[in-house]
Amino acid sequence: MSESQLWDDVDEYFSAHLSPEDDTLQAALRDSDAAELPQISVTPTQGKFLHLLAQIQGARNILEIGTLGGYSTIWLARALPADGRLISLEYSAKNAEVATRNIARAGLDRIVEVRIGPALESLPKLADENPAPFDLVFIDADKANNPHYVDWALRLTSTGSLIVVDNVVRGGRVADPDATAPDVRGTRAAIELIGSHPRLSGTAIQTVGSKGYDGFALARVLA
């Protein structure tokens, strides 16, 4: 058995026992595939991880940067109370259309809003609305802009908020000094920002699974 097949098998075992997908989540992935969206959604175990983080946070307000087909959005929104709010920013109108349908089918359209456009344009507009601080920010968009997204997350959160950055390992390239692609440089800049910022305490975790070798960073807002 190959190493990657072993990772897949273990992921499937954990998913079956700890994070089984219901019909709504499966339909979200099917519709995303039918619309030919990239197959880069979080896995069921990762979705459940986000769900648990939101619950542990006692989150009432969540910001997601990068919606895709709404799969992670559903996991996060299901952790919110009935009067909670999730705003998800999505660059692609096509992706947002698929996500909006998936979110509505999940019965979450009352508390979830998908905003279309480049996140670095949507974030200043959001800040102008002076929203309540977000309890959790999930960053899973274009990696080159990760440091900018972390910076905006800081502006839109408060003490005790949690920032999660996905896909930070980049297949190991994040630690390769010869890797200079924009996604790697952006990820490094985000990690270094988290590590050096006086208002953040963070760590990063490497993962393996059905999406291969990757990982995420967690940062808590200190003040």
MOFENPE-V130162 format. One record per backbone hydrogen bond with DSSP energy under -0.5 kcal/mol. CO is the residue of the C=O (numbers start at 1). NH is the residue of the N-H. Records with the same first field share a line. If there is no record, write none. Layout:
CO: NH ; NH
//
This chain:
2: 6
3: 7
4: 8
5: 9
6: 10
7: 11
8: 12
9: 13
10: 14
11: 15
12: 16
13: 17
14: 18 ; 19
15: 19
22: 26
23: 27
24: 28
25: 29
26: 30
27: 31
28: 32
29: 33
30: 34
31: 35
32: 37
33: 36
38: 40
43: 47
44: 48
45: 49
46: 50
47: 51
48: 52
49: 53
50: 54
51: 55
52: 56
53: 57
54: 58 ; 59
55: 58
60: 85
61: 135 ; 136
62: 87
63: 138
64: 66 ; 89
65: 140
67: 70
70: 74
71: 75
72: 76
73: 77
74: 78
76: 79
77: 80
81: 84
85: 62
86: 88 ; 113
87: 64
88: 90 ; 115
89: 66
90: 117
92: 96
93: 97
94: 98
95: 99
96: 100
97: 101
98: 102
99: 103
100: 104
101: 105
102: 106
103: 108
104: 107
108: 111 ; 112
111: 86
113: 88 ; 115
115: 90
118: 121 ; 122
119: 123
121: 125
122: 126
123: 127
124: 128
125: 129
126: 129 ; 131
127: 130
134: 158
135: 162
136: 63
137: 139 ; 164
138: 65 ; 140
139: 166
142: 145
143: 146
145: 148 ; 149
146: 150
147: 151
148: 152
149: 153
150: 154
151: 155
152: 156
154: 157
156: 134
158: 161
161: 221
162: 137
163: 219
164: 139 ; 166
165: 217
169: 172 ; 174
170: 173
172: 175
173: 176
175: 177
176: 179
178: 180
181: 184 ; 185
182: 186
183: 187
184: 188
185: 189
186: 190
187: 191
188: 192
189: 193
190: 194
191: 195
192: 196
193: 197
197: 200
199: 222
201: 220
203: 218
205: 216
207: 214
209: 212
212: 209 ; 214
213: 171
214: 207
215: 167 ; 168
216: 205
217: 165
218: 203
219: 163
220: 201 ; 222
221: 160
//
